[in-house]
Amino acid sequence: MKMFSAHKWVIVGTILGGLAGLVYWKEIGCVTGTCPIKSNWQAMLPYGMVMGYLVSDFAASFLKRNT
């Protein structure tokens, strides 16, 4: 439980990034199916999770440094 509280923003950001990747695939995606990342959800989910992790980790370290 202590590990979760120490990394809660990174975990939440990763989950939200995965959900954002799925929403992006569903709503925008690639109509023709020729886009390697955007054409299937199996590629968009991990891509969104990585983006969510990077953004939340950067934001957490930035906020930790400024406080």
C-alpha positions in Angstrom: 0.0 0.0 0.0 2.9 2.3 0.7 4.2 1.8 -2.9 0.8 2.8 -4.3 0.7 6.0 -2.3 4.3 6.9 -3.4 3.5 6.4 -7.1 -0.2 7.1 -7.2 -0.1 9.8 -9.8 2.0 7.8 -12.1 -0.3 4.8 -11.8 -3.4 7.0 -12.3 -1.7 8.7 -15.3 -0.9 5.4 -16.9 -4.5 4.1 -16.5 -5.9 7.3 -17.8 -3.5 7.2 -20.7 -4.6 3.7 -21.6 -8.3 4.8 -21.5 -7.4 7.9 -23.6 -5.7 5.6 -26.2 -8.8 3.5 -26.4 -11.1 6.5 -26.8 -8.8 7.9 -29.4 -8.9 4.6 -31.3 -12.7 4.4 -31.1 -13.5 8.0 -31.9 -10.7 9.1 -34.3 -8.6 6.1 -35.2 -7.7 5.3 -38.8 -10.6 4.9 -41.2 -8.6 3.2 -44.0 -6.8 0.7 -41.7 -3.3 1.6 -43.1 -2.1 3.4 -40.0 0.0 0.9 -38.1 -0.6 2.3 -34.6 -4.1 3.9 -34.9 -5.8 1.1 -36.8 -6.2 -1.4 -33.9 -6.8 -1.1 -30.2 -4.1 -3.6 -29.3 -1.5 -1.1 -30.4 -3.3 2.1 -29.2 -3.8 0.9 -25.6 -0.1 0.4 -24.8 0.8 3.6 -26.7 -1.7 5.5 -24.6 -0.4 4.0 -21.4 3.2 4.9 -22.3 2.2 8.5 -23.1 0.2 8.7 -19.9 3.1 7.3 -17.9 5.5 9.8 -19.4 3.3 12.8 -18.9 2.3 11.9 -15.3 5.9 11.0 -14.3 7.1 14.4 -15.7 4.4 16.3 -13.9 5.0 14.4 -10.6 8.7 15.1 -10.7 8.1 18.7 -11.7 5.7 19.3 -8.9 7.9 17.5 -6.4 10.9 19.7 -7.4 8.9 23.0 -7.1 7.5 22.3 -3.6 
